[in-house]
Amino acid sequence: MHCPDDLSMLDSLPPAPTLITDINPPVTLRRVSATLDLLDVRHLSDGDSSLLALWERHALLFAIEGPDDEILVIRTRPHATVPPELSELAYRAVNEWNHSRRFAKAYVGDPTERGQLPLYAEWQIPLGAGIHDALLLEIIDTAASVSTTFVDWLHGDGGLLL
């Protein structure tokens, strides 16, 4: 390999980014909200800490957490809950989902005030290096789609929710 003696042509190139966040901006709720708008997903904001999108049988929460606000949390919760006497069935169903599915970690939540067991599917994505708009769109679109699949499965093949 031959290196030319005159490298002055490199002077006209823009400087290399010094931080990854120069290329990929940090994740923010404002960017998540704009992405939901692009996907035509209606959502509510509680002000500064989270966004909530509602479907007929479930809700999808978006939050930014972590010591440096670098973790995108996407949490699905079906509106229906499980009675405590079916807790064993709930744990088996959640284990089956986690074993057979690639996306979304599912779990049984702590009992509600009425003693019912809520179910969740969740993503926690560390994005300290920032995230490109196209990737943010893909992640949110996938989360919305998988969330609906999760809830439909719980009502159908999962045999847990009526």
Long-range contacts (C-beta under 8 A, 24 or more apart in sequence): 20-129, 20-130, 21-129, 21-130, 23-130, 23-132, 24-129, 24-130, 24-131, 24-132, 25-130, 25-131, 26-69, 26-70, 26-127, 26-130, 26-131, 27-64, 27-69, 27-70, 27-72, 27-127, 27-130, 27-131, 27-136, 28-64, 28-69, 29-62, 29-63, 29-64, 31-133, 31-136, 32-62, 32-64, 32-72, 32-136, 32-140, 35-133, 35-136, 35-137, 35-140, 36-62, 36-140, 38-137, 39-137, 39-140, 39-141, 39-144, 41-140, 41-144, 53-144, 55-147, 55-148, 55-151, 57-151, 57-152, 57-155, 58-147, 58-148, 58-150, 58-151, 60-143, 60-144, 60-147, 62-140, 65-124, 66-126, 66-128, 68-128, 70-126, 70-127, 70-128, 71-124, 71-125, 71-126, 71-127, 72-123, 72-124, 72-125, 72-127, 72-131, 72-139, 73-122, 73-123, 73-124, 73-125, 74-122, 74-123, 74-125, 74-139, 74-140, 74-143, 74-147, 75-120, 75-121, 75-122, 75-123, 76-104, 76-120, 76-121, 76-122, 76-143, 76-147, 76-150, 76-151, 77-109, 77-118, 77-119, 77-120, 78-118, 78-119, 78-150, 78-151, 78-154, 78-155, 78-161, 80-154, 80-155, 80-161, 80-162, 81-112, 81-116, 81-117, 81-118, 81-119, 82-108, 82-116, 82-117, 82-118, 82-119, 82-160, 82-161, 83-115, 83-116, 83-117, 84-111, 84-115, 84-116, 84-117, 86-117, 86-160, 87-117, 89-159, 89-160, 90-117, 90-119, 90-160, 93-154, 93-158, 93-159, 93-160, 94-119, 96-158, 97-121, 97-150, 97-153, 97-158, 101-146, 101-150, 103-142, 103-143, 103-146, 104-143, 104-146, 104-147, 104-150, 106-150, 119-154, 119-160, 119-161, 121-146, 121-147, 121-150
